[in-house]
């Protein structure tokens, strides 16, 4: 949970609380990142931003 203090994903700043949930999977080989995959659910952030317009 954080405050939307600047424009993000086309919304804001709203100065209201918002949530962005997600997951990052990172493969490390010999101390280096060799693959990265991430998926983020910005739906709640967009809903919170729209409801504060």
QUIGI-V132925 format. One record per run of one state. SS is the DSSP state (a for helix, b for strand, c for the rest). FROM is the first residue (numbers start at 1). LEN is the number of residues. Records with the same first field share a line. If there is no record, write none. Layout:
SS: FROM-LEN, FROM-LEN
This chain:
c: 1-1, 4-4, 9-2, 12-5, 19-2, 30-2, 42-1, 52-2
b: 2-2, 8-1, 11-1, 17-2, 21-9, 32-10
a: 43-9
